[in-house]
Amino acid sequence: MMPITIDQISIFADGLDHPECVAVHPDGSVWAGGEAGQVYKITENGKTITEVANTGGFVLGIAFSADCTWLAICDLKNKCVWKLDLTSYKLEMFATSAGGVNMNIPNYAVFDKTGKLYVSDSGAFRQVNGKIFCFDENGNGSIWHKGPFNFANGMALSKDEKYLYVVCTWLPGVERIKINNDGTAGEREVFVVIPETCPDGIAFDDEENLYISCYAPNRIYKVSKQKEISILTDDWEAHTLSNPTNIAFGGKDFKQLHTANLGRWHLSRIEMDTKGLPLACHKSKQ
């Protein structure tokens, strides 16, 4: 596979405040967060950006609930997960702890098709103490996997929802955890290691290839089901892809990969050959 060149990547939406996250609503709108707590809703064409809420913190990962009624927002500064009602745009505190353990760096959120919410907590920089929380829709939670993970970061569920994939930035690579039939965490294994990188976000396409966006270098990798690693795209200049963190499929035919660029002020959009894997929120609207 020839890597996608930078001139094949477009600036989708500009004028954001160092976005760490991106998520695509089933209606086509694209959502992102800013480092001063902004929650942005962006029209499908990227032309109109509206700040619909502000947490007063630093927004990390976001995810739409399975029924698309609310948005889970991970907040670094406030060390919590917020619940944003998608009708009223009212913010409510969803969780600050679970299982008697406070969140430290709640980094990313993933819903399964039943509405269960997984939240990665990175732990602390240069300390191997990351963990995974799990919550029901009412905010009742527990420590789903105590790790320790080497800075747990972005996450994604496998197509059959039998595995939770977790970026471990300082591994550096991706681990995966089997989800037992009763919902508890099962066997844990290293899925892939990519030396001299800082992976941050992940997303699957519909053929179950895994894409890994790296804070450093400014690169996105593609990993096949057979764990063959290739470079999807790379930006040595760091202007189009600048510390790419979270990634999300959406757009026409669900074949556009949106990239948050923490190092700058925009989202990028990459035209892909394959469709993205629908998330729980997209499945509920099919």
C-alpha atoms as an extended CHARMM CRD file, in Angstrom:
* protein
*
       286  EXT
         1         1  MET       CA              0.0000000000        0.0000000000        0.0000000000  PROA      1               0.0000000000
         2         2  MET       CA              1.3480000000        3.3860000000       -0.9620000000  PROA      2               0.0000000000
         3         3  PRO       CA              1.0300000000        5.9260000000        1.8500000000  PROA      3               0.0000000000
         4         4  ILE       CA             -1.4850000000        8.7220000000        1.4130000000  PROA      4               0.0000000000
         5         5  THR       CA              0.4130000000       11.9350000000        0.7050000000  PROA      5               0.0000000000
         6         6  ILE       CA             -0.2100000000       15.1400000000        2.6000000000  PROA      6               0.0000000000
         7         7  ASP       CA             -1.6210000000       16.9000000000       -0.4510000000  PROA      7               0.0000000000
         8         8  GLN       CA             -4.3690000000       14.2710000000       -0.4670000000  PROA      8               0.0000000000
         9         9  ILE       CA             -5.4790000000       15.3600000000        3.0150000000  PROA      9               0.0000000000
        10        10  SER       CA             -7.7780000000       18.3390000000        3.4770000000  PROA      10              0.0000000000
        11        11  ILE       CA             -8.2760000000       20.7820000000        6.3340000000  PROA      11              0.0000000000
        12        12  PHE       CA            -11.8480000000       19.9670000000        7.3250000000  PROA      12              0.0000000000
        13        13  ALA       CA            -12.5630000000       22.5720000000       10.0130000000  PROA      13              0.0000000000
        14        14  ASP       CA            -10.2560000000       25.3700000000       11.1580000000  PROA      14              0.0000000000
        15        15  GLY       CA            -10.3400000000       27.6960000000       14.1590000000  PROA      15              0.0000000000
        16        16  LEU       CA            -10.5630000000       25.1600000000       16.9840000000  PROA      16              0.0000000000
        17        17  ASP       CA             -8.5530000000       25.3570000000       20.1970000000  PROA      17              0.0000000000
        18        18  HSD       CA             -6.0140000000       22.5540000000       19.9540000000  PROA      18              0.0000000000
        19        19  PRO       CA             -8.5190000000       19.7160000000       19.5270000000  PROA      19              0.0000000000
        20        20  GLU       CA             -7.5890000000       16.4170000000       21.1510000000  PROA      20              0.0000000000
        21        21  CYS       CA            -10.7880000000       14.5950000000       20.2020000000  PROA      21              0.0000000000
        22        22  VAL       CA            -13.1940000000       14.0420000000       17.3520000000  PROA      22              0.0000000000
        23        23  ALA       CA            -16.4300000000       12.0580000000       17.0030000000  PROA      23              0.0000000000
        24        24  VAL       CA            -19.0120000000       11.8260000000       14.2290000000  PROA      24              0.0000000000
        25        25  HSD       CA            -22.7380000000       11.8680000000       14.9900000000  PROA      25              0.0000000000
        26        26  PRO       CA            -25.0430000000        9.6810000000       12.8610000000  PROA      26              0.0000000000
        27        27  ASP       CA            -26.5910000000       12.8890000000       11.4320000000  PROA      27              0.0000000000
        28        28  GLY       CA            -23.2050000000       13.6950000000        9.8530000000  PROA      28              0.0000000000
        29        29  SER       CA            -22.1630000000       16.4820000000       12.2110000000  PROA      29              0.0000000000
        30        30  VAL       CA            -18.6160000000       16.2920000000       13.5260000000  PROA      30              0.0000000000
        31        31  TRP       CA            -17.8420000000       17.0550000000       17.1560000000  PROA      31              0.0000000000
        32        32  ALA       CA            -14.6000000000       18.0220000000       18.8480000000  PROA      32              0.0000000000
        33        33  GLY       CA            -13.2660000000       19.5270000000       22.0640000000  PROA      33              0.0000000000
        34        34  GLY       CA            -10.8110000000       22.2640000000       22.9740000000  PROA      34              0.0000000000
        35        35  GLU       CA             -8.0860000000       22.6940000000       25.5530000000  PROA      35              0.0000000000
        36        36  ALA       CA            -10.1440000000       25.3560000000       27.4000000000  PROA      36              0.0000000000
        37        37  GLY       CA            -13.1740000000       23.1100000000       27.8070000000  PROA      37              0.0000000000
        38        38  GLN       CA            -14.9150000000       23.9340000000       24.5350000000  PROA      38              0.0000000000
        39        39  VAL       CA            -17.3130000000       21.3980000000       23.0050000000  PROA      39              0.0000000000
        40        40  TYR       CA            -17.7000000000       22.0570000000       19.2950000000  PROA      40              0.0000000000
        41        41  LYS       CA            -20.4230000000       20.9430000000       16.8890000000  PROA      41              0.0000000000
        42        42  ILE       CA            -19.3510000000       21.2370000000       13.2620000000  PROA      42              0.0000000000
        43        43  THR       CA            -21.6030000000       20.9350000000       10.2490000000  PROA      43              0.0000000000
        44        44  GLU       CA            -21.0350000000       18.0150000000        7.9150000000  PROA      44              0.0000000000
        45        45  ASN       CA            -19.2920000000       20.2580000000        5.3780000000  PROA      45              0.0000000000
        46        46  GLY       CA            -16.9890000000       21.7520000000        8.0150000000  PROA      46              0.0000000000
        47        47  LYS       CA            -18.1130000000       25.3080000000        7.2630000000  PROA      47              0.0000000000
        48        48  THR       CA            -19.9150000000       26.1850000000       10.5000000000  PROA      48              0.0000000000
        49        49  ILE       CA            -18.4420000000       25.6520000000       13.9510000000  PROA      49              0.0000000000
        50        50  THR       CA            -20.6340000000       26.1870000000       17.0190000000  PROA      50              0.0000000000
        51        51  GLU       CA            -19.4570000000       25.9920000000       20.6180000000  PROA      51              0.0000000000
        52        52  VAL       CA            -22.4280000000       24.2970000000       22.2480000000  PROA      52              0.0000000000
        53        53  ALA       CA            -20.9680000000       23.8680000000       25.7460000000  PROA      53              0.0000000000
        54        54  ASN       CA            -17.9080000000       24.4710000000       27.8750000000  PROA      54              0.0000000000
        55        55  THR       CA            -16.7110000000       22.3020000000       30.7480000000  PROA      55              0.0000000000
        56        56  GLY       CA            -14.2010000000       24.8440000000       32.0410000000  PROA      56              0.0000000000
        57        57  GLY       CA            -11.5890000000       22.1400000000       31.7920000000  PROA      57              0.0000000000
        58        58  PHE       CA             -9.5580000000       20.4410000000       29.0440000000  PROA      58              0.0000000000
        59        59  VAL       CA            -11.5780000000       18.1370000000       26.8260000000  PROA      59              0.0000000000
        60        60  LEU       CA             -9.9680000000       14.8130000000       25.9460000000  PROA      60              0.0000000000
        61        61  GLY       CA            -11.9400000000       11.9190000000       24.4040000000  PROA      61              0.0000000000
        62        62  ILE       CA            -15.6420000000       12.1460000000       23.5480000000  PROA      62              0.0000000000
        63        63  ALA       CA            -18.2120000000        9.5220000000       22.5370000000  PROA      63              0.0000000000
        64        64  PHE       CA            -21.9010000000        9.4700000000       21.6480000000  PROA      64              0.0000000000
        65        65  SER       CA            -24.1140000000        7.1890000000       23.7070000000  PROA      65              0.0000000000
        66        66  ALA       CA            -25.5630000000        4.1570000000       21.9870000000  PROA      66              0.0000000000
        67        67  ASP       CA            -28.9970000000        5.8070000000       21.7590000000  PROA      67              0.0000000000
        68        68  CYS       CA            -27.4810000000        9.1490000000       20.6860000000  PROA      68              0.0000000000
        69        69  THR       CA            -29.1500000000       11.1000000000       23.4750000000  PROA      69              0.0000000000
        70        70  TRP       CA            -25.9450000000       12.2880000000       25.1340000000  PROA      70              0.0000000000
        71        71  LEU       CA            -22.2460000000       12.8170000000       24.6930000000  PROA      71              0.0000000000
        72        72  ALA       CA            -19.6710000000       11.4870000000       27.1460000000  PROA      72              0.0000000000
        73        73  ILE       CA            -16.8310000000       13.9740000000       27.6310000000  PROA      73              0.0000000000
        74        74  CYS       CA            -13.5340000000       13.1410000000       29.3130000000  PROA      74              0.0000000000
        75        75  ASP       CA            -12.0610000000       16.1390000000       31.0990000000  PROA      75              0.0000000000
        76        76  LEU       CA             -8.3910000000       16.2920000000       32.0750000000  PROA      76              0.0000000000
        77        77  LYS       CA             -8.5130000000       19.4040000000       34.2660000000  PROA      77              0.0000000000
        78        78  ASN       CA            -11.6470000000       18.4480000000       36.1990000000  PROA      78              0.0000000000
        79        79  LYS       CA            -10.6930000000       14.7550000000       36.3470000000  PROA      79              0.0000000000
        80        80  CYS       CA            -14.1550000000       13.5840000000       35.4170000000  PROA      80              0.0000000000
        81        81  VAL       CA            -16.5410000000       12.4480000000       32.7210000000  PROA      81              0.0000000000
        82        82  TRP       CA            -19.3330000000       14.8520000000       31.7880000000  PROA      82              0.0000000000
        83        83  LYS       CA            -22.7600000000       14.0240000000       30.3480000000  PROA      83              0.0000000000
        84        84  LEU       CA            -23.9270000000       16.4870000000       27.7000000000  PROA      84              0.0000000000
        85        85  ASP       CA            -27.6150000000       16.2390000000       26.8000000000  PROA      85              0.0000000000
        86        86  LEU       CA            -27.7990000000       16.4880000000       23.0150000000  PROA      86              0.0000000000
        87        87  THR       CA            -31.2100000000       18.1890000000       23.0400000000  PROA      87              0.0000000000
        88        88  SER       CA            -30.7200000000       20.8880000000       25.6690000000  PROA      88              0.0000000000
        89        89  TYR       CA            -26.8980000000       20.9680000000       25.6450000000  PROA      89              0.0000000000
        90        90  LYS       CA            -27.0720000000       20.8580000000       29.4320000000  PROA      90              0.0000000000
        91        91  LEU       CA            -23.9050000000       19.5640000000       31.1030000000  PROA      91              0.0000000000
        92        92  GLU       CA            -24.0660000000       17.2420000000       34.0950000000  PROA      92              0.0000000000
        93        93  MET       CA            -21.3000000000       15.5580000000       36.0230000000  PROA      93              0.0000000000
        94        94  PHE       CA            -21.4340000000       11.8700000000       35.1190000000  PROA      94              0.0000000000
        95        95  ALA       CA            -18.5620000000       10.3620000000       37.1150000000  PROA      95              0.0000000000
        96        96  THR       CA            -15.4270000000       11.3300000000       38.9880000000  PROA      96              0.0000000000
        97        97  SER       CA            -14.5990000000        7.9020000000       40.3980000000  PROA      97              0.0000000000
        98        98  ALA       CA            -15.6160000000        4.2710000000       40.5190000000  PROA      98              0.0000000000
        99        99  GLY       CA            -14.8310000000        1.3860000000       42.7960000000  PROA      99              0.0000000000
       100       100  GLY       CA            -13.5100000000        3.7850000000       45.4120000000  PROA      100             0.0000000000
       101       101  VAL       CA            -10.8290000000        5.1270000000       43.0480000000  PROA      101             0.0000000000
       102       102  ASN       CA            -10.7840000000        8.6930000000       41.7550000000  PROA      102             0.0000000000
       103       103  MET       CA            -10.0940000000        9.4110000000       38.1230000000  PROA      103             0.0000000000
       104       104  ASN       CA             -6.7550000000       11.0320000000       37.3940000000  PROA      104             0.0000000000
       105       105  ILE       CA             -6.5490000000       11.3640000000       33.6100000000  PROA      105             0.0000000000
       106       106  PRO       CA             -9.8710000000       10.1440000000       32.1580000000  PROA      106             0.0000000000
       107       107  ASN       CA             -8.6990000000        9.9910000000       28.5890000000  PROA      107             0.0000000000
       108       108  TYR       CA            -11.1310000000        8.2530000000       26.2610000000  PROA      108             0.0000000000
       109       109  ALA       CA            -14.6620000000        6.8560000000       26.2370000000  PROA      109             0.0000000000
       110       110  VAL       CA            -16.2780000000        4.0120000000       24.2960000000  PROA      110             0.0000000000
       111       111  PHE       CA            -19.8830000000        2.8100000000       24.3570000000  PROA      111             0.0000000000
       112       112  ASP       CA            -20.9330000000       -0.7200000000       23.4890000000  PROA      112             0.0000000000
       113       113  LYS       CA            -24.2540000000       -1.5210000000       21.8400000000  PROA      113             0.0000000000
       114       114  THR       CA            -25.9770000000       -2.0850000000       25.2000000000  PROA      114             0.0000000000
       115       115  GLY       CA            -25.0620000000        1.3940000000       26.4380000000  PROA      115             0.0000000000
       116       116  LYS       CA            -22.2250000000        0.3120000000       28.6940000000  PROA      116             0.0000000000
       117       117  LEU       CA            -19.4800000000        2.9420000000       28.8560000000  PROA      117             0.0000000000
       118       118  TYR       CA            -15.7800000000        2.1080000000       29.0860000000  PROA      118             0.0000000000
       119       119  VAL       CA            -13.4290000000        4.9140000000       30.1620000000  PROA      119             0.0000000000
       120       120  SER       CA             -9.6510000000        4.7210000000       30.0260000000  PROA      120             0.0000000000
       121       121  ASP       CA             -7.7150000000        6.4050000000       32.8050000000  PROA      121             0.0000000000
       122       122  SER       CA             -4.1260000000        7.0040000000       31.8030000000  PROA      122             0.0000000000
       123       123  GLY       CA             -2.8490000000        7.0830000000       35.3670000000  PROA      123             0.0000000000
       124       124  ALA       CA              0.1270000000        9.4120000000       35.5570000000  PROA      124             0.0000000000
       125       125  PHE       CA              2.9520000000       10.4210000000       33.2310000000  PROA      125             0.0000000000
       126       126  ARG       CA              5.8910000000        8.0450000000       33.2640000000  PROA      126             0.0000000000
       127       127  GLN       CA              4.1480000000        5.7930000000       35.7470000000  PROA      127             0.0000000000
       128       128  VAL       CA              2.5960000000        2.4870000000       34.7460000000  PROA      128             0.0000000000
       129       129  ASN       CA             -0.7260000000        2.7380000000       36.5630000000  PROA      129             0.0000000000
       130       130  GLY       CA             -3.4290000000        3.1840000000       33.9400000000  PROA      130             0.0000000000
       131       131  LYS       CA             -6.7570000000        1.3870000000       34.2870000000  PROA      131             0.0000000000
       132       132  ILE       CA            -10.1630000000        0.9530000000       32.6500000000  PROA      132             0.0000000000
       133       133  PHE       CA            -13.4260000000        1.9940000000       34.3070000000  PROA      133             0.0000000000
       134       134  CYS       CA            -16.8500000000        0.7790000000       33.2370000000  PROA      134             0.0000000000
       135       135  PHE       CA            -20.2280000000        2.4700000000       33.8750000000  PROA      135             0.0000000000
       136       136  ASP       CA            -23.8950000000        1.8290000000       33.2930000000  PROA      136             0.0000000000
       137       137  GLU       CA            -26.1230000000        4.5740000000       31.9050000000  PROA      137             0.0000000000
       138       138  ASN       CA            -26.7900000000        5.9700000000       35.3880000000  PROA      138             0.0000000000
       139       139  GLY       CA            -23.1440000000        6.4830000000       36.2050000000  PROA      139             0.0000000000
       140       140  ASN       CA            -22.7970000000        3.4380000000       38.4360000000  PROA      140             0.0000000000
       141       141  GLY       CA            -19.3200000000        2.1790000000       37.7970000000  PROA      141             0.0000000000
       142       142  SER       CA            -16.4630000000       -0.0610000000       38.7780000000  PROA      142             0.0000000000
       143       143  ILE       CA            -12.8680000000       -0.6780000000       37.8350000000  PROA      143             0.0000000000
       144       144  TRP       CA            -13.2980000000       -3.0040000000       34.8630000000  PROA      144             0.0000000000
       145       145  HSD       CA             -9.5790000000       -3.7390000000       34.4780000000  PROA      145             0.0000000000
       146       146  LYS       CA             -7.0480000000       -2.5420000000       37.0310000000  PROA      146             0.0000000000
       147       147  GLY       CA             -4.1600000000       -2.8010000000       34.5670000000  PROA      147             0.0000000000
       148       148  PRO       CA             -1.6620000000       -1.4910000000       35.1690000000  PROA      148             0.0000000000
       149       149  PHE       CA             -1.4950000000       -0.0410000000       31.6580000000  PROA      149             0.0000000000
       150       150  ASN       CA              1.3940000000        2.0480000000       30.4110000000  PROA      150             0.0000000000
       151       151  PHE       CA             -0.6300000000        5.2590000000       29.9310000000  PROA      151             0.0000000000
       152       152  ALA       CA             -4.0090000000        3.9320000000       28.7480000000  PROA      152             0.0000000000
       153       153  ASN       CA             -5.2590000000        6.2200000000       26.0050000000  PROA      153             0.0000000000
       154       154  GLY       CA             -7.5950000000        5.7570000000       22.9980000000  PROA      154             0.0000000000
       155       155  MET       CA             -9.8260000000        2.6950000000       22.7950000000  PROA      155             0.0000000000
       156       156  ALA       CA            -12.0240000000        0.8240000000       20.3310000000  PROA      156             0.0000000000
       157       157  LEU       CA            -14.2340000000       -2.2360000000       20.4360000000  PROA      157             0.0000000000
       158       158  SER       CA            -13.7380000000       -5.0250000000       17.9390000000  PROA      158             0.0000000000
       159       159  LYS       CA            -16.4380000000       -5.5930000000       15.3280000000  PROA      159             0.0000000000
       160       160  ASP       CA            -17.9850000000       -8.4260000000       17.3440000000  PROA      160             0.0000000000
       161       161  GLU       CA            -17.5230000000       -6.4830000000       20.6190000000  PROA      161             0.0000000000
       162       162  LYS       CA            -15.6130000000       -9.4040000000       22.0970000000  PROA      162             0.0000000000
       163       163  TYR       CA            -12.3960000000       -7.4050000000       22.5840000000  PROA      163             0.0000000000
       164       164  LEU       CA            -11.5740000000       -3.9460000000       23.8650000000  PROA      164             0.0000000000
       165       165  TYR       CA             -8.4540000000       -2.5030000000       22.2340000000  PROA      165             0.0000000000
       166       166  VAL       CA             -6.4940000000       -0.0190000000       24.3520000000  PROA      166             0.0000000000
       167       167  VAL       CA             -3.6880000000        2.2670000000       23.2450000000  PROA      167             0.0000000000
       168       168  CYS       CA             -0.8050000000        2.2420000000       25.7140000000  PROA      168             0.0000000000
       169       169  THR       CA              1.1820000000        5.2900000000       24.7060000000  PROA      169             0.0000000000
       170       170  TRP       CA              4.4260000000        4.4820000000       26.4480000000  PROA      170             0.0000000000
       171       171  LEU       CA              4.3830000000        0.7610000000       25.5520000000  PROA      171             0.0000000000
       172       172  PRO       CA              4.3250000000        2.0390000000       22.8330000000  PROA      172             0.0000000000
       173       173  GLY       CA              1.5370000000        0.1430000000       21.1490000000  PROA      173             0.0000000000
       174       174  VAL       CA             -1.9010000000       -1.3570000000       21.5570000000  PROA      174             0.0000000000
       175       175  GLU       CA             -3.1420000000       -4.0330000000       23.9270000000  PROA      175             0.0000000000
       176       176  ARG       CA             -6.4450000000       -5.8530000000       23.7430000000  PROA      176             0.0000000000
       177       177  ILE       CA             -8.5920000000       -7.3800000000       26.4540000000  PROA      177             0.0000000000
       178       178  LYS       CA            -11.1230000000      -10.1360000000       25.9090000000  PROA      178             0.0000000000
       179       179  ILE       CA            -14.6190000000       -9.3170000000       27.1220000000  PROA      179             0.0000000000
       180       180  ASN       CA            -16.0500000000      -12.3650000000       28.8300000000  PROA      180             0.0000000000
       181       181  ASN       CA            -19.6410000000      -13.4560000000       28.2440000000  PROA      181             0.0000000000
       182       182  ASP       CA            -20.6110000000      -12.0320000000       31.6270000000  PROA      182             0.0000000000
       183       183  GLY       CA            -19.0520000000       -8.6760000000       30.7190000000  PROA      183             0.0000000000
       184       184  THR       CA            -16.0020000000       -8.9840000000       32.9460000000  PROA      184             0.0000000000
       185       185  ALA       CA            -12.4810000000       -8.4730000000       31.6820000000  PROA      185             0.0000000000
       186       186  GLY       CA            -10.7540000000      -11.5720000000       30.3850000000  PROA      186             0.0000000000
       187       187  GLU       CA             -7.3490000000      -12.3410000000       28.9830000000  PROA      187             0.0000000000
       188       188  ARG       CA             -5.0840000000       -9.4060000000       28.2550000000  PROA      188             0.0000000000
       189       189  GLU       CA             -2.4710000000       -9.4340000000       25.4890000000  PROA      189             0.0000000000
       190       190  VAL       CA             -0.2330000000       -7.0660000000       23.5470000000  PROA      190             0.0000000000
       191       191  PHE       CA             -1.7080000000       -6.6850000000       20.0490000000  PROA      191             0.0000000000
       192       192  VAL       CA              1.0500000000       -4.6390000000       18.4510000000  PROA      192             0.0000000000
       193       193  VAL       CA              4.1470000000       -2.6670000000       19.4350000000  PROA      193             0.0000000000
       194       194  ILE       CA              5.4310000000        0.2110000000       17.2970000000  PROA      194             0.0000000000
       195       195  PRO       CA              8.8090000000        1.4070000000       18.6220000000  PROA      195             0.0000000000
       196       196  GLU       CA              9.7480000000        5.0930000000       18.7860000000  PROA      196             0.0000000000
       197       197  THR       CA              6.1730000000        6.3340000000       18.5480000000  PROA      197             0.0000000000
       198       198  CYS       CA              3.5750000000        7.8390000000       20.8650000000  PROA      198             0.0000000000
       199       199  PRO       CA              0.2770000000        6.2840000000       19.7620000000  PROA      199             0.0000000000
       200       200  ASP       CA             -2.8330000000        8.0820000000       20.9650000000  PROA      200             0.0000000000
       201       201  GLY       CA             -6.0340000000        7.1990000000       19.0870000000  PROA      201             0.0000000000
       202       202  ILE       CA             -7.4410000000        4.2010000000       17.2380000000  PROA      202             0.0000000000
       203       203  ALA       CA            -10.3230000000        3.3230000000       14.9350000000  PROA      203             0.0000000000
       204       204  PHE       CA            -11.3210000000        0.2420000000       12.9460000000  PROA      204             0.0000000000
       205       205  ASP       CA            -12.5080000000        0.1070000000        9.3770000000  PROA      205             0.0000000000
       206       206  ASP       CA            -15.2660000000       -2.2910000000        8.3700000000  PROA      206             0.0000000000
       207       207  GLU       CA            -12.6820000000       -4.8640000000        7.2300000000  PROA      207             0.0000000000
       208       208  GLU       CA            -11.2490000000       -4.8350000000       10.7670000000  PROA      208             0.0000000000
       209       209  ASN       CA             -8.0080000000       -3.0800000000        9.9200000000  PROA      209             0.0000000000
       210       210  LEU       CA             -6.9150000000       -0.9550000000       12.8570000000  PROA      210             0.0000000000
       211       211  TYR       CA             -5.7260000000        2.6260000000       12.3560000000  PROA      211             0.0000000000
       212       212  ILE       CA             -3.4180000000        4.1260000000       14.9660000000  PROA      212             0.0000000000
       213       213  SER       CA             -2.8260000000        7.8680000000       15.1320000000  PROA      213             0.0000000000
       214       214  CYS       CA              0.3820000000        8.9980000000       16.7820000000  PROA      214             0.0000000000
       215       215  TYR       CA              1.0540000000       12.1530000000       18.7420000000  PROA      215             0.0000000000
       216       216  ALA       CA              4.6220000000       11.5830000000       17.5790000000  PROA      216             0.0000000000
       217       217  PRO       CA              5.7150000000       11.2210000000       14.8800000000  PROA      217             0.0000000000
       218       218  ASN       CA              2.8960000000       12.9470000000       12.9710000000  PROA      218             0.0000000000
       219       219  ARG       CA              1.7460000000        9.7000000000       11.4530000000  PROA      219             0.0000000000
       220       220  ILE       CA             -1.1480000000        7.2630000000       11.1680000000  PROA      220             0.0000000000
       221       221  TYR       CA             -0.4640000000        3.5570000000       10.9060000000  PROA      221             0.0000000000
       222       222  LYS       CA             -2.6450000000        0.7960000000        9.4820000000  PROA      222             0.0000000000
       223       223  VAL       CA             -2.5000000000       -2.6210000000       11.1330000000  PROA      223             0.0000000000
       224       224  SER       CA             -4.1740000000       -5.5800000000        9.4350000000  PROA      224             0.0000000000
       225       225  LYS       CA             -5.9420000000       -8.4290000000       11.2140000000  PROA      225             0.0000000000
       226       226  GLN       CA             -2.7270000000      -10.3750000000       10.6590000000  PROA      226             0.0000000000
       227       227  LYS       CA             -0.8660000000       -7.5850000000       12.5210000000  PROA      227             0.0000000000
       228       228  GLU       CA              0.9360000000       -6.3720000000        9.3990000000  PROA      228             0.0000000000
       229       229  ILE       CA              1.9500000000       -2.7670000000       10.0250000000  PROA      229             0.0000000000
       230       230  SER       CA              2.0830000000       -0.1310000000        7.2870000000  PROA      230             0.0000000000
       231       231  ILE       CA              2.0860000000        3.6660000000        7.1850000000  PROA      231             0.0000000000
       232       232  LEU       CA             -1.2280000000        5.1570000000        6.0880000000  PROA      232             0.0000000000
       233       233  THR       CA              0.1510000000        8.6960000000        6.0190000000  PROA      233             0.0000000000
       234       234  ASP       CA              2.9510000000       10.8060000000        7.5160000000  PROA      234             0.0000000000
       235       235  ASP       CA              3.4960000000       14.5410000000        7.8350000000  PROA      235             0.0000000000
       236       236  TRP       CA              7.0850000000       15.4110000000        8.6960000000  PROA      236             0.0000000000
       237       237  GLU       CA              6.1960000000       19.1230000000        8.4750000000  PROA      237             0.0000000000
       238       238  ALA       CA              3.5000000000       18.7790000000       11.1620000000  PROA      238             0.0000000000
       239       239  HSD       CA              1.1880000000       21.3160000000        9.5610000000  PROA      239             0.0000000000
       240       240  THR       CA             -1.6120000000       19.1810000000        8.1220000000  PROA      240             0.0000000000
       241       241  LEU       CA             -1.2200000000       16.4070000000       10.6620000000  PROA      241             0.0000000000
       242       242  SER       CA              0.1130000000       18.0150000000       13.8210000000  PROA      242             0.0000000000
       243       243  ASN       CA              0.2410000000       15.7300000000       16.8250000000  PROA      243             0.0000000000
       244       244  PRO       CA             -2.7650000000       13.7450000000       15.5440000000  PROA      244             0.0000000000
       245       245  THR       CA             -4.5580000000       12.3300000000       18.5370000000  PROA      245             0.0000000000
       246       246  ASN       CA             -8.0730000000       10.9340000000       18.1140000000  PROA      246             0.0000000000
       247       247  ILE       CA             -9.5120000000        9.7380000000       14.7930000000  PROA      247             0.0000000000
       248       248  ALA       CA            -13.0600000000        8.9300000000       13.6870000000  PROA      248             0.0000000000
       249       249  PHE       CA            -14.7650000000        7.7010000000       10.5210000000  PROA      249             0.0000000000
       250       250  GLY       CA            -17.7110000000        9.5460000000        9.0310000000  PROA      250             0.0000000000
       251       251  GLY       CA            -18.6570000000       11.6220000000        5.9950000000  PROA      251             0.0000000000
       252       252  LYS       CA            -19.7950000000       10.4180000000        2.5820000000  PROA      252             0.0000000000
       253       253  ASP       CA            -20.3540000000        6.6600000000        2.5410000000  PROA      253             0.0000000000
       254       254  PHE       CA            -18.6170000000        6.5760000000        5.9460000000  PROA      254             0.0000000000
       255       255  LYS       CA            -15.2850000000        6.5340000000        4.0710000000  PROA      255             0.0000000000
       256       256  GLN       CA            -13.6800000000        9.6910000000        5.4550000000  PROA      256             0.0000000000
       257       257  LEU       CA            -11.3010000000        9.5980000000        8.3910000000  PROA      257             0.0000000000
       258       258  HSD       CA            -11.3540000000       12.7070000000       10.5820000000  PROA      258             0.0000000000
       259       259  THR       CA             -8.2610000000       13.5490000000       12.5820000000  PROA      259             0.0000000000
       260       260  ALA       CA             -7.9280000000       15.8260000000       15.6060000000  PROA      260             0.0000000000
       261       261  ASN       CA             -4.6590000000       17.7770000000       15.6490000000  PROA      261             0.0000000000
       262       262  LEU       CA             -3.6960000000       18.6980000000       19.1800000000  PROA      262             0.0000000000
       263       263  GLY       CA             -0.6890000000       20.6700000000       17.9280000000  PROA      263             0.0000000000
       264       264  ARG       CA             -2.7420000000       23.1050000000       15.8460000000  PROA      264             0.0000000000
       265       265  TRP       CA             -6.2490000000       24.4880000000       15.3970000000  PROA      265             0.0000000000
       266       266  HSD       CA             -7.9950000000       22.2350000000       12.9190000000  PROA      266             0.0000000000
       267       267  LEU       CA             -9.4460000000       18.8560000000       12.0660000000  PROA      267             0.0000000000
       268       268  SER       CA             -8.1280000000       17.0550000000        9.0060000000  PROA      268             0.0000000000
       269       269  ARG       CA            -10.1030000000       14.7880000000        6.6950000000  PROA      269             0.0000000000
       270       270  ILE       CA             -8.6540000000       11.8200000000        4.8040000000  PROA      270             0.0000000000
       271       271  GLU       CA            -10.4620000000       10.1040000000        1.9310000000  PROA      271             0.0000000000
       272       272  MET       CA            -10.3020000000        6.3500000000        2.4960000000  PROA      272             0.0000000000
       273       273  ASP       CA            -10.8510000000        3.3490000000        0.2550000000  PROA      273             0.0000000000
       274       274  THR       CA            -12.7490000000        1.4130000000        2.8870000000  PROA      274             0.0000000000
       275       275  LYS       CA            -15.6890000000        2.2350000000        5.1070000000  PROA      275             0.0000000000
       276       276  GLY       CA            -15.2390000000        2.7800000000        8.7930000000  PROA      276             0.0000000000
       277       277  LEU       CA            -16.6020000000        0.3780000000       11.3530000000  PROA      277             0.0000000000
       278       278  PRO       CA            -19.9020000000        1.7970000000       12.6590000000  PROA      278             0.0000000000
       279       279  LEU       CA            -19.8530000000        2.5690000000       16.3690000000  PROA      279             0.0000000000
       280       280  ALA       CA            -22.7170000000        1.7960000000       18.7490000000  PROA      280             0.0000000000
       281       281  CYS       CA            -24.3760000000        5.1550000000       18.0240000000  PROA      281             0.0000000000
       282       282  HSD       CA            -24.2950000000        4.5150000000       14.2860000000  PROA      282             0.0000000000
       283       283  LYS       CA            -25.6710000000        0.9950000000       14.6110000000  PROA      283             0.0000000000
       284       284  SER       CA            -28.7230000000        2.2870000000       16.4980000000  PROA      284             0.0000000000
       285       285  LYS       CA            -29.5960000000        4.5310000000       13.5560000000  PROA      285             0.0000000000
       286       286  GLN       CA            -29.1880000000        1.8870000000       10.8380000000  PROA      286             0.0000000000
